[in-house]
């Protein structure tokens, strides 16, 4: 378990740039299109939100500069939007080194936020 905290992963940024650009474009046009997204399956079946609940709303609100709405929906959406913009602007970087524990820690924090938001915790 200790090795997980010291281990690092190298992430190529090319595919993340494409995904981030598509995410920003979708968020920009989403209000005109409406809400074509699917409901959260976990929440629909169990009543318990997943860690990603509210991300579509949060990213859309961030792109449209409604930071209060984005923060209320899922604060990680603001961080994800900023990260996508930075990736698109910082073209020289090709790889990113992140701690292996970063994803599990981020997902746990997001899930705790959602459980609190839906008054489960």
N, C-alpha and C positions, 0 to 999 in steps of 0.2 A: 504493500500500500504506500509506503514511503517513496518508492521509486516513481509512482504516479505523479507525485508533486514535483519531482526533479526532472522527469522526462519531458522532452519537447517534441513538437511536431512541426515539420516544415510544410507550409501550405502554399502551393502555386497560386498566384493571384489572377491569372488570365481568366479562368472560368468564373471566379468570384466577381471580376469586373463585369462580365457579361450578365451574370445573374443580378448583380446590383443595379446595372443600367436598366434591365428589364423590370425590376421591382420598382424603381423610381418612375419609369414611364407608365407602368400600370397604375401606380398610386396617383399620378398626375391626371389620368383620364377617368379614374374610378368614379368620381362624383357625377360625371356626365353619363356614364354607363349604368350607374346604380350599383347594387350589391350583387354581383354574379357569383360570389363565393359560396362555399358549402358551409353548413353549420358544423361546429366541433362535434365529432362522433362521440368522443369520450363524455362530453358534457350532456349530449342528447340522450345517451344510454344510461349514464350513472348519476348525472347531476354534478359531477366533479369536473371542473375546468382543467384543460391541459396547460402545460407551461406556455404554449403559443397562443392561447386565447387572447384576443384583442390585438394581435399583431397587425392584421390588415387595417383595422381602424387606426391604430397608432401610427403606422407608416404613412397612411393617407393623410391623417391630420398633420403630421410633421411636414410632409411635402407641401401642404397648403398653409403652413405656419400657424396651425391651431395647436400650440404646444400644451395648453392646459388639457385639451381633449386627448392628445396623444399620451400625456403623462397619466391621465386617468385610465386609459384603455390598457396600456402596457408600456412602462418606461423604457423597456429594451427596444421598442420600435424607434425611439428617438436615437438611441445609440446606433442601431442598425442603419438608419438613414444617414446619419453623419458618417459612419464607416463607409457606406456605399459611395457617398460624394467624395470622400477623401481618396478612395481607391480610384475613382475616375479622374481625379485631379493629379494624383501622384503616379504618373505613368512610368517613371523610371524603376520603381520597385517591382521586382519579379516574384519574390517569395516573402512570406511572413513566417517567422518562427514564434510559436505560441506554446505555453505550457500545456501538457497533455490534460491537466485537470481543469483547464479553462472552460471547456464545453460542459462537463458535468456540473461545475460550480455555477455557471451562468444559468443552465436549465433549472437547477435546484432553486436558485434565487427567483427566477421567473415564476416557478410553480408556487413558491411560498407567497409571492405577491398576489397571484391569481386566487389562491385559497383564501387569503385575507380579503381580497376585493369582493369575493362572492360569499364572504362571512362564513366560511367553513372552518377557518382557524381563528 
